[in-house]
Amino acid sequence: MKIVRIRLDDGEIAYGAVEPEGIRVHQGTPFVAWEPTETLLPFAETQLLAPVFPTKVVGVGRNYLDHAAERDAEVPDEPVIFLKPSTAVIGPGQPIVLPTQAETVHHEAELAIVVGKVSRRVKAESASAHIIGYTAANDVSARDLQAKDGQWTRAKGFDSFCPLGPALETELDPIGLSITCAVNGELKQDGNTEDMVFGVAEIFEFVTRVMTLLPGDVILTGTPAGVGPIVAGDLVDVSIERIGSLTNPVVDRS
C-alpha cells in the first residue's frame, strides 16, 4: 500500500491511501487509528506533503562503497550516524532553499526507513516488525560547510534539506531496489540498495541501541556514488523503484 499525507482544501492535514482512481482520505494516522472515509480525491486535486513528519531524522554516512570512494573516505566498520532536525523536512514539489552561508550544496538520493512503533534495542531479526515502510529522500548537504565544521550538523540541518516522498510504501522488500537522482533530467546517481555496506535490519538494530525511535521517525540509509552540486533554478528528481519519484525545485534564499 502507498500512503500519502495531504493538505485538504480547508487546510487540514490528513493521511490517505493511493487507489487507482485517486487518494482515499483516511481518519487518524497509519500509526494509531486508521479508518477509510467515503472521500476519494482525484490526484490532480491533492497537495502532497512529506509522507511523515518525524520527531527526528537519523542519517547513515558512507554506506555505499562507491560513494565512500568518491569522497576519498574509509568504509566504516560500523554505521556512522548523524541527525537532521525535523524542520529540515519538506515534501514533493516544495523548494530546496540554498542558504547564504554555503557555496557548494549537493544532492544525495537515499532510501528512507519509516518507523512504525516505539523502538528501543531492537534486534536485527525483529526490525521488520518495527518498520511501517519506506520512502525516498534527498539528504541535501552543504559540502563546503561539512568540510569546514568537521562535523555534519550545520551542513545537513538547514531548513528544506530533507525532502521526503512522494509516498510511504508499506509492502516493499528494501533489497535490490534501483535508486537514481537526476538534475534537470540528466542522470547523476544510478545505484542499487543491494550495494549498501550495512543493510536495513543491521542499521535499525544499531540506531535503536543508541536512541529510542518513535512512530514516524526516519532513518536515511546512505547514498550511492554520483553526488554533485545543485544550484538555484535546478529541478532535482530522486526516484526509487516501487516507491516513485520525489521532485523538488532549487531556489536561492530571498
C-alpha positions as CSV (number, residue, x, y, z in Angstrom):
1,M,0.0,0.0,0.0
2,K,1.1,3.5,-0.8
3,I,0.3,6.0,2.0
4,V,0.4,9.8,1.4
5,R,0.0,12.8,3.6
6,I,-2.0,15.6,2.1
7,R,-3.4,19.1,2.8
8,L,-7.1,19.3,2.3
9,D,-9.0,22.4,0.9
10,D,-9.8,23.6,4.4
11,G,-6.1,23.5,5.4
12,E,-6.5,20.3,7.5
13,I,-3.7,17.7,7.1
14,A,-4.8,14.1,6.6
15,Y,-3.4,10.8,5.6
16,G,-4.7,8.9,2.6
17,A,-4.2,5.6,0.6
18,V,-3.4,5.6,-3.1
19,E,-6.0,3.9,-5.1
20,P,-6.3,3.6,-9.0
21,E,-8.8,6.4,-9.2
22,G,-7.3,8.7,-6.6
23,I,-6.5,9.2,-3.0
24,R,-8.8,7.7,-0.3
25,V,-8.8,10.0,2.6
26,H,-8.5,8.3,6.0
27,Q,-9.3,9.3,9.5
28,G,-6.5,9.0,12.1
29,T,-3.0,8.0,11.1
30,P,-1.4,4.7,10.0
31,F,0.5,4.6,13.3
32,V,-2.5,4.6,15.6
33,A,-6.1,4.6,14.3
34,W,-6.5,4.2,10.5
35,E,-10.0,4.2,9.0
36,P,-11.0,5.0,5.4
37,T,-13.7,7.6,4.7
38,E,-16.0,8.0,1.7
39,T,-13.8,10.8,0.3
40,L,-11.8,9.9,-2.8
41,L,-9.8,12.8,-4.2
42,P,-8.5,13.0,-7.8
43,F,-4.7,13.0,-8.0
44,A,-4.8,16.4,-9.7
45,E,-6.6,18.0,-6.8
46,T,-4.3,16.9,-4.0
47,Q,-1.4,18.7,-2.4
48,L,1.2,16.1,-1.3
49,L,3.2,16.8,1.8
50,A,6.1,14.7,3.2
51,P,4.5,11.3,3.9
52,V,5.5,11.7,7.6
53,F,6.6,14.4,9.9
54,P,9.2,12.8,12.2
55,T,10.5,13.8,15.6
56,K,14.0,13.2,14.2
57,V,15.8,12.0,11.1
58,V,18.8,9.7,11.6
59,G,21.2,9.7,8.7
60,V,23.8,7.0,7.9
61,G,27.0,8.2,6.3
62,R,29.3,6.4,3.8
63,N,27.0,3.4,3.5
64,Y,27.8,2.7,-0.2
65,L,31.3,1.6,-1.2
66,D,31.3,3.7,-4.4
67,H,30.2,6.9,-2.5
68,A,32.9,6.4,0.1
69,A,35.4,6.0,-2.7
70,E,34.3,9.2,-4.5
71,R,34.6,11.1,-1.2
72,D,38.1,9.6,-0.6
73,A,36.8,8.3,2.7
74,E,37.3,5.0,4.5
75,V,34.5,2.5,4.7
76,P,33.4,2.3,8.4
77,D,33.4,-0.9,10.3
78,E,30.0,0.1,11.9
79,P,27.4,2.6,10.8
80,V,28.3,6.3,11.1
81,I,25.1,8.1,12.2
82,F,24.1,11.8,12.4
83,L,20.9,13.7,13.0
84,K,18.9,16.1,10.8
85,P,16.2,18.2,12.5
86,S,12.5,17.7,11.8
87,T,12.4,21.2,10.5
88,A,14.6,20.1,7.5
89,V,11.8,18.0,6.2
90,I,9.8,19.1,3.1
91,G,7.5,17.3,0.7
92,P,7.3,16.8,-3.0
93,G,7.3,20.0,-5.1
94,Q,8.5,22.2,-2.2
95,P,11.7,24.1,-2.8
96,I,15.1,23.3,-1.6
97,V,16.3,26.7,-0.3
98,L,20.0,27.3,-0.6
99,P,21.5,29.0,2.5
100,T,23.5,32.2,2.1
101,Q,26.3,30.6,4.3
102,A,27.1,27.8,1.8
103,E,28.7,27.9,-1.6
104,T,28.5,24.1,-2.5
105,V,25.3,22.2,-1.9
106,H,25.0,18.6,-3.1
107,H,22.1,16.2,-3.7
108,E,22.1,12.7,-2.1
109,A,19.4,10.2,-3.2
110,E,18.6,7.8,-0.4
111,L,16.2,5.1,0.7
112,A,14.4,6.1,3.9
113,I,13.1,3.8,6.6
114,V,10.0,4.9,8.3
115,V,9.5,3.7,11.9
116,G,6.1,2.2,12.7
117,K,6.2,1.9,16.5
118,V,8.2,2.8,19.5
119,S,11.6,1.1,19.0
120,R,14.4,0.6,21.5
121,R,17.1,-2.0,21.4
122,V,15.5,-3.9,18.6
123,K,17.4,-7.0,17.3
124,A,18.1,-7.1,13.5
125,E,15.8,-10.1,13.1
126,S,12.9,-8.2,14.6
127,A,13.5,-4.9,12.7
128,S,10.8,-5.6,10.0
129,A,8.1,-5.7,12.7
130,H,9.0,-2.2,13.8
131,I,9.2,-0.7,10.2
132,I,5.9,0.5,8.7
133,G,7.5,1.1,5.3
134,Y,9.9,3.1,3.1
135,T,10.0,6.3,1.2
136,A,12.5,8.3,-1.0
137,A,14.7,11.0,0.5
138,N,17.2,13.6,-0.6
139,D,19.9,14.2,2.1
140,V,20.8,17.7,0.9
141,S,24.2,18.6,2.2
142,A,26.3,21.8,2.2
143,R,29.6,20.2,1.3
144,D,31.8,23.2,2.0
145,L,30.4,23.6,5.5
146,Q,30.7,19.9,6.1
147,A,34.4,20.2,5.4
148,K,34.8,23.4,7.4
149,D,33.0,22.3,10.5
150,G,34.5,18.9,10.7
151,Q,31.0,17.5,11.7
152,W,27.7,17.4,9.8
153,T,25.0,19.2,11.9
154,R,25.1,22.5,10.2
155,A,25.8,21.2,6.7
156,K,22.9,18.8,6.7
157,G,20.5,20.6,9.1
158,F,19.2,23.7,7.1
159,D,15.5,24.1,6.6
160,S,14.4,22.2,3.5
161,F,17.5,20.0,3.4
162,C,15.5,16.7,3.8
163,P,12.9,16.3,1.1
164,L,10.8,13.1,1.6
165,G,8.2,11.4,-0.5
166,P,6.2,11.1,-2.6
167,A,4.6,8.2,-0.7
168,L,5.2,5.7,2.1
169,E,5.3,2.2,0.6
170,T,4.3,-0.4,3.2
171,E,4.8,-3.5,1.1
172,L,8.4,-3.4,0.0
173,D,11.5,-5.6,0.1
174,P,14.3,-3.0,0.5
175,I,16.9,-5.2,-1.1
176,G,17.8,-4.8,-4.8
177,L,15.9,-1.5,-5.4
178,S,17.1,0.9,-8.1
179,I,17.9,4.3,-6.7
180,T,18.6,7.3,-9.0
181,C,18.9,11.0,-8.9
182,A,18.5,13.3,-12.0
183,V,19.2,17.0,-12.1
184,N,17.3,18.9,-14.9
185,G,16.6,15.5,-16.5
186,E,20.3,14.5,-16.5
187,L,21.1,11.3,-14.6
188,K,23.6,11.9,-11.8
189,Q,23.2,9.0,-9.5
190,D,22.4,5.4,-10.5
191,G,22.7,2.8,-7.8
192,N,21.0,-0.1,-6.1
193,T,20.2,-0.7,-2.5
194,E,21.9,-4.2,-2.7
195,D,25.2,-2.3,-2.6
196,M,24.7,-0.9,0.9
197,V,27.5,-1.7,3.3
198,F,25.1,-2.1,6.2
199,G,21.6,-3.4,5.4
200,V,18.3,-2.1,6.7
201,A,18.0,-4.6,9.6
202,E,21.6,-4.1,10.7
203,I,21.1,-0.3,10.6
204,F,17.9,-0.5,12.6
205,E,19.5,-2.5,15.4
206,F,22.5,-0.2,15.6
207,V,20.4,3.0,15.8
208,T,17.9,1.7,18.3
209,R,20.8,0.7,20.6
210,V,21.7,4.4,20.7
211,M,18.3,6.1,20.8
212,T,14.6,5.3,21.0
213,L,12.8,5.8,17.7
214,L,9.2,6.9,17.7
215,P,6.4,6.3,15.2
216,G,7.1,8.4,12.0
217,D,10.8,8.8,12.7
218,V,13.0,8.3,9.7
219,I,16.4,6.7,9.0
220,L,18.3,7.6,5.9
221,T,20.3,4.7,4.7
222,G,23.1,6.4,2.7
223,T,23.6,7.4,-0.9
224,P,25.3,5.8,-3.9
225,A,28.0,7.5,-5.9
226,G,27.4,10.4,-8.2
227,V,26.5,13.1,-5.6
228,G,27.1,16.6,-7.0
229,P,26.2,20.3,-6.9
230,I,22.7,21.8,-7.2
231,V,22.1,25.5,-7.9
232,A,19.1,27.8,-8.0
233,G,16.9,27.0,-11.0
234,D,17.6,23.3,-10.9
235,L,15.0,20.6,-10.7
236,V,16.1,17.6,-8.7
237,D,14.4,14.2,-9.0
238,V,15.1,11.3,-6.7
239,S,13.5,8.0,-7.9
240,I,13.4,4.7,-6.1
241,E,11.9,1.6,-7.6
242,R,8.3,0.8,-6.5
243,I,8.2,4.0,-4.4
244,G,8.1,6.7,-7.0
245,S,9.8,10.0,-7.8
246,L,10.5,12.8,-5.4
247,T,10.9,16.1,-7.3
248,N,11.9,19.4,-5.8
249,P,13.0,22.7,-7.3
250,V,16.1,24.6,-6.0
251,V,15.9,28.3,-5.1
252,D,18.1,30.9,-3.5
253,R,17.0,32.3,-0.2
254,S,15.1,35.5,-0.8
